[in-house]
Amino acid sequence: MTVSLRYLLDTNTISSLLRDPHGRVAQRISAVGEKSVCTSIIVASEMRYGARKRGSVRLSHHVDVILSAMELLPFEAPADEQYARIRDDLERAGTPIGPNDMLIAAQALCHNLVVVTANDREFSRIPELEVENWLS
């Protein structure tokens, strides 16, 4: 049986998994199935930057292990069109969010994924985006 992706893990969710590999995030992944979670190349970039900034070989290794265990979605069309729409809508409403969050949201919408984040206040500004917080 093939399990389709359902959840896109945001940076703060993966960071929590790194800090507590047997905690809430790990338990939720176990409940939904490892094959139903993925992350974005944008999130992977943020995670790798964070490890590099800290100068920690150990942290870099743990990031590599976590990222290698899940599907990594590339940023590709039509996510660029979704991004443009999201950004325009949010700017017109005067409720912008971070640029990386808009890219992540665009990917999630293109793949019909739920964004799993502790930053649900920002992501919830995109009405058609489904968001869950596994950390609260």
Residue pairs with C-beta under 8 A, 6 or more apart in sequence:
3 33
3 35
3 36
4 36
5 35
5 36
5 37
5 38
5 71
5 111
5 113
6 32
6 36
6 37
6 113
6 114
7 32
7 36
7 37
7 38
7 113
7 114
7 116
7 132
8 37
8 38
8 39
8 40
8 43
8 73
8 104
8 107
8 108
8 111
8 113
8 114
8 115
8 116
9 17
9 25
9 37
9 38
9 39
9 43
9 70
9 116
10 39
10 43
10 101
10 104
10 115
10 116
10 117
10 118
10 119
10 123
11 43
11 46
11 47
11 50
11 117
12 117
12 118
12 119
12 135
13 25
13 116
13 117
13 118
13 134
13 135
14 25
14 39
14 43
14 47
14 66
14 67
15 47
15 50
16 23
16 24
16 25
16 118
16 135
17 23
17 25
17 26
17 29
17 66
18 59
18 62
18 63
18 66
20 26
24 134
24 135
25 134
25 135
28 116
28 134
29 37
34 69
34 70
37 70
37 71
37 116
38 70
38 71
38 72
38 73
38 113
39 67
39 70
39 71
39 72
39 73
40 72
40 73
40 75
40 103
40 104
40 107
41 72
41 73
41 74
41 75
42 75
42 100
42 103
42 104
42 107
43 104
44 67
44 72
46 100
47 63
47 66
47 67
48 60
48 63
50 59
50 63
51 59
51 60
51 62
51 63
52 60
73 107
73 111
75 103
75 107
78 110
79 103
79 106
79 107
79 109
79 110
80 106
82 105
82 106
82 107
82 109
82 110
83 102
83 103
83 105
83 106
86 102
86 105
86 106
86 109
86 126
87 96
87 102
89 126
90 96
90 97
90 102
90 125
90 126
93 125
95 125
97 105
97 122
97 123
97 125
97 126
98 122
101 119
101 122
101 123
104 115
105 115
105 123
105 126
105 129
107 113
108 114
108 115
108 129
108 130
109 126
109 128
109 129
113 130
114 130
114 131
114 132
115 123
115 129
115 130
115 131
115 132
116 131
116 132
116 133
116 134
117 123
117 131
117 132
117 133
118 133
118 135
118 136
120 131
120 132
120 133
123 129
123 131
124 131
